[in-house]
Structure formats: structure tokens, C-alpha cells
Amino acid sequence: MVVEGLKGVLELLNSSIVTKRIYATSSSDIEEISHHARECGVDICEVSTKDMEIMSSMKKAPGVLAVGEISYSNEENLISQIKNPSNSIPTLLMLDDLADPGNVGTLIRTAHWFGLAGVVCSPKTSDVWNAKAIQSSMGSVFNIPIIVSDLAQIITSHNLSCATLDASGTSIYESHEIPNTIIVGSESHGISVELREKSDTVWAIPGSGNAESLNASIAGAIVCSEISRRWSLNS
């Protein structure tokens, strides 16, 4: 994977994920990155501004980027976080075929911010290591357990309680549950039929305006915030 920008590269260096190499232009202010790179034994290669523009996927090349080793968590680790919670809320955020990498990254950042146990992406969800997803996550992608797996299989295999988001559901504020999983569906198609059938409850987010729907990442953020509030009241 490629990580671009000062903050992203620093987050990568400070995480448990392996940084393989860093590229920077001579004009970049990378003193802090250089310090961490030396501690981690990572080489920094100086490149021209033109080469950086070619390497970068951004409209304006940031001046520094890194290549990191892709690393996922494992299913056993995520389930243990739910069954034996320690420092996290025993709830997983599940992403069902989300296509927009920006939404994926934002939802990962949201789950990390509110202290959820981890994120599970369906195989058709946009790659979490996509450059846009990494940028949108602001480094959270390196710091919260993430796996890619069949959502229905995980729910069934581990007998997890499940809440899905859909405008046709009942208001989330009429509930006090803290489910094992929250599922955010595809921006275009919503929750799949299979997952809807496995849901213990379907939540809607009430509104008084005339907009057709909420953005997937906004809806996910509202629900994660509510789950965090409930957990703090029970702790």
C-alpha cells in the first residue's frame, strides 16, 4: 500500500504495520519522519519533484510518501474483543459492499474514534488500503483491527447479535441495546437481503428534513456515537 502525506506516514511509522520504504523530495520538511524512520530502520529515498508527482495519486503531490506492508487482523482476535472486552466497546462495525473508498476510510476513522472493537468489510467493499480510504481514515486504518470476510458467516458462526441501518427501521433512540455488530449497507443498494434476514433489529435515524437519505458514513457515525454513549452509561 502507498501512504501519502506527513501525517499519514507518521501514523504508519508509529503503528505496528511494517513501513518498507519512504520517498521524499528535498524540499519537504521531514525532520520528525526522519527521526522515526531511523528508529525503525527504514530507508528514506530522495526523489525529484517530478518523480513525486508521478508516484502520487493526489492532485497536489504531498512531497513525502511511504510504502507499507498490508496487514489485516484475524477473526479470532476480533471475536475475543467482543467476548472478553477490555479497552474497547464489544461491537464490530460491518461494511456491506460499500463502494466509495472515502466512506470506507471515514467509517474506519469513526469506529476508531468511538472505541469500537474492530471493522469487518465484506469482500466487495472498497479496499481499505486504497489511497483515498487511507487518507480518509487519517491513520485509523493502521490502528484498529480490520478483516475482510463474509459478514453473514461471521454473524452465524459466532452467534452475534446484529443491528442493521435502514430508513424503514425503528428509531435507534427507542432502543437501549448494544449489539455485537452494526451493519452499514451499500450507498446504492442498502443492506443485502441475506444480512437483513439475520438482523435482530433494524434501526433508522429519525430526521425532520426533506433529504432523501443520509450519507453512509454520516449514518454510521451517528450510530457509533449512540453506541458509545450507551456503553459509557453501562460502564
Secondary structure, 3 states (H helix, E strand, C coil): CEEECHHHHHHHHCCCCCEEEEEECCCCCCHHHHHHHHHHCCCEEECCHHHHHHHCCCCCCCCEEEEECCCCCCHHHHHHHHHCCCCCEEEEEEEECCCCHHHHHHHHHHHHHHCEEEEEECCCCCCCCCHHHHHHHCCHHHCCCEEECCHHHHHHHCCCCEEEEEEEEEEHHHCCCCCCEEEEEECCCECCHHHHHHCCEEEECCCCCCCCCCCHHHHHHHHHHHHHHHHHHHC
